[in-house]
Amino acid sequence: MTLYRYIPVWRREPEGAKLYRCFEIVGTGGYVVQSADYFTSKTWRDREAQMEGQFLELFLEQRPEERIAPKPSIEDAIEYFESSF
């Protein structure tokens, strides 16, 4: 049985903020970024529920480590995600 620890990581950006939805694979180790959401002060209230739904839907469809190979640190996982998407 694989366990996951969800770790939200925020980055402030000039026009808003980006939320990286990271998972630690408990036991075997490694980190992956499943997705990232971008928020602005004008749109976050309208999109928050939709983004949460998409986050859960993606997690239920496919194991995070099947989408992206785990990286040794959260920073490495975010860097890889940024360069890939």
N, C-alpha and C positions, 0 to 999 in steps of 0.2 A: 504494500500500500504506500503510495507516494503522498507526502504531505507538503503543503505549500504555505509559506508565510507571505501575506500580501504586505508590500511596503510602498506606500505612496511617497513619491519624491517630487518636490515642487522646484521649478526654476522661474524666477522673475524675468520677464522680458519687457522690452520697451512699451509695448501696447497692451500687456496683460501678463498672463502666467501660463506655464505649461505644466501639466500633471503627468508624470511618468508613472505608469502602473506596473510596478516591478513585483516579481516573485522571487523568493529564495526557495530553492528546492531543499527542504529539510532532510537532514540525514546524509544525502549524497553530496550536498553542497552545490554551489553555483547560483548565479542570478540571471534572470532574463527580464527584459522589458516586454510585456505583452502588447501594450499600446500606449499612446500618449494623447492627451486631450488639451486643447488650447482654450483658455478662458479670457474674456475681456470684461471690463466693468459693465458694459452694456448688454452682454449676451449670456452671462453665466447662469442667471436664473431661468432663462428660457430653455437652456440646453442641458442642465445638470441631470435631470431624470433620464433623458435620452442617452447621455453618455454612460450613466451607471448601468442602464439596461444593455447597452452594447458591450460594456466591459464584462458583465456576467455571461452574456450570450457567447462571446468569444471564448471565455474560459471553459464553458460547458461543451463547446464544439470540439476543442482540441487542446491537448495538454500543452502548456506553455513551452516546455522544452522540446516539443516536436516542431514547433514553429521556428524557434531560434535556439541554437546551441547555447547552453549555459556558459556564462563568463565568470571569472574568478572574483570579481567585485561588482558592486552596483555601478560604480563609475565606468568600468569597462563595458558593462551591459548597456548603459545609456549611450556611451560613445558609439558602440556598434549599432545600436538602434538608429541613432541620428545619421550615421553614414549609410545605412541601408534603406531608410524610408524617407 
